[in-house]
Amino acid sequence: MRNRSMFAHYSLKPYFICPDCQAKYTVDSHTRRRGLVIAVFSMLTIGLSAVAFQRGFPWSLLTFTSGTGLLVYAGYALSKMTYVRYGD
């Protein structure tokens, strides 16, 4: 029975369902924009990682810097995340 509520909580719907009160909620628009920045930053880091794997040392410093910046920004974005009620 508990697994069923977890499937309802984690789905592809545009909202989450609170397992305690069954209310629908979603993230605010600022959190969505920060998520987009994280996605772009992640693609940059993956690209730099591929170049560093092929070319060697100088590119690995850029990859390290980009990865560190990505982790710092992801931590910032998670600390600023807020939820709002989802309207039907």
SVG drawing of the C-alpha trace seen along z (x, -y; Angstrom):
<svg xmlns="http://www.w3.org/2000/svg" viewBox="-9 -34 57 36">
<polyline fill="none" stroke="black" stroke-width="0.4" points="0.0,0.0 2.8,-2.4 4.5,-1.8 1.3,-2.9 1.4,-6.3 5.1,-6.7 4.1,-6.1 1.4,-8.7 4.0,-11.1 6.7,-10.6 5.1,-10.7 5.2,-12.7 2.2,-14.9 2.9,-18.6 2.2,-18.5 3.2,-16.4 0.7,-14.9 1.4,-15.3 1.3,-11.8 -0.2,-13.2 -2.9,-15.6 -3.3,-14.6 -3.0,-18.2 -1.5,-19.0 1.5,-21.3 4.2,-22.3 7.4,-24.5 7.2,-28.2 8.2,-29.8 11.6,-31.1 12.5,-27.5 11.7,-26.4 14.0,-29.1 16.8,-28.1 16.3,-24.5 16.8,-25.6 20.1,-27.3 21.2,-24.0 20.3,-22.0 22.3,-24.4 25.2,-24.4 25.2,-20.6 25.4,-20.4 28.3,-22.7 30.1,-20.6 29.4,-17.4 30.8,-19.0 33.9,-20.2 34.4,-16.8 34.4,-15.2 36.9,-17.8 39.1,-17.2 39.0,-13.5 40.3,-14.0 42.7,-16.9 44.2,-16.5 45.4,-18.8 44.4,-22.4 40.8,-21.5 40.5,-19.5 40.9,-22.7 37.9,-24.2 35.9,-21.0 36.8,-21.1 35.8,-24.8 32.6,-24.2 31.7,-21.2 32.4,-23.1 30.3,-26.0 27.5,-23.6 27.5,-22.0 27.5,-25.4 24.6,-26.7 22.6,-23.5 23.0,-23.9 21.8,-27.5 18.8,-26.6 17.8,-23.8 18.0,-26.2 15.8,-28.7 13.2,-26.1 9.6,-26.9 6.4,-25.1 3.0,-26.5 -0.5,-24.9 -1.3,-23.5 -4.6,-24.9 -6.9,-22.6"/>
</svg>
